[in-house]
Every structure is written in C-alpha cells, then in structure tokens.
Amino acid sequence: MKSSPIKLKQKLSPQAAKDKAARDKKMAMSPARKAKKAQNQRIGQRSDSDLHHTKSGAVKRVSIKNNRGNFGRGTKNE
C-alpha cells in the first residue's frame, strides 16, 4: 500500500490493509452504491452540504457534519 498524505486512524498490517482495500472496492462497486453515486452526480453536489440517501430511497440535502457523523451516533459501529 502506498503512503498517503492523509493520516489514517487504523494501524493495519500490510495483509489487513490489502484485505480492507479489497472489501472497500467490492462495496464501492456494488450495484446499489453505483446507483447512489450516479444519482448524486445527476442532482449535483454542493460544497456546503451532502446528499443523504434515506432508507426509503429518497435523497435529501443535509449538513456535512450530520451526514458524515451519522447524525450524532458516530461512525465507530457502522
């Protein structure tokens, strides 16, 4: 794995990092994730907010803080 300017919180062994990269790629390329990415591109992203996909399939604009922080529940157990 190449060095990144972004400091990652996880300290993974080379094998674990490789396995995680494979899992992340598989998830990112899933049909559901591809559909969400395409929809976001059609709607258009802005720098002041994120597009949040709800369980019902609707999309709403929310603050970056709320969307990336899992609406106050944190991301540790996601």
C-alpha positions in Angstrom: 0.0 0.0 0.0 1.4 3.4 -1.0 1.9 6.1 1.6 -0.9 8.6 1.7 -0.8 12.3 2.8 -4.0 11.6 4.8 -3.2 10.1 8.2 -5.4 7.0 8.7 -6.6 6.2 12.2 -6.3 2.5 11.6 -2.9 0.9 12.0 -3.2 -2.1 9.8 -0.7 -4.8 8.9 0.1 -4.9 5.2 -2.1 -8.0 4.7 -5.0 -6.4 6.7 -4.7 -3.2 4.6 -4.8 -5.3 1.4 -7.9 -7.2 2.6 -9.6 -4.0 3.6 -8.9 -2.3 0.3 -10.5 -5.4 -1.5 -13.6 -5.2 0.7 -13.9 -1.4 0.2 -13.6 -1.8 -3.5 -16.2 -4.5 -3.6 -18.6 -2.4 -1.6 -18.0 0.8 -3.7 -18.6 -1.2 -6.9 -21.8 -2.8 -5.8 -24.9 -2.1 -7.9 -26.6 -0.2 -5.1 -23.6 2.0 -4.4 -23.1 2.7 -8.2 -26.8 3.8 -8.4 -26.4 6.2 -5.5 -23.2 7.7 -7.0 -25.0 8.2 -10.3 -28.0 9.8 -8.6 -25.7 12.2 -6.7 -24.0 13.2 -9.9 -27.3 13.9 -11.6 -28.6 16.0 -8.6 -25.3 17.8 -8.2 -23.1 18.1 -5.2 -22.5 21.4 -3.4 -19.7 22.4 -1.1 -22.0 23.4 1.8 -24.0 20.2 2.1 -24.1 16.5 1.5 -26.7 14.4 -0.3 -28.1 11.8 2.1 -29.9 8.6 0.8 -32.7 7.6 3.2 -33.8 4.0 3.8 -36.9 4.8 1.7 -34.7 5.7 -1.3 -35.3 9.4 -1.1 -32.5 11.9 -1.2 -32.3 14.9 1.0 -29.7 17.6 1.5 -28.2 17.6 5.0 -25.2 19.3 6.7 -21.9 17.7 6.1 -21.4 17.4 9.9 -24.6 15.4 10.3 -24.2 13.1 7.3 -20.6 12.2 7.9 -21.1 11.9 11.7 -24.0 9.5 11.3 -26.4 12.1 12.8 -24.8 12.2 16.2 -24.4 8.5 16.6 -20.8 8.4 15.4 -19.2 6.1 12.9 -17.4 3.6 15.1 -20.2 0.9 15.0 -21.3 1.5 11.4 
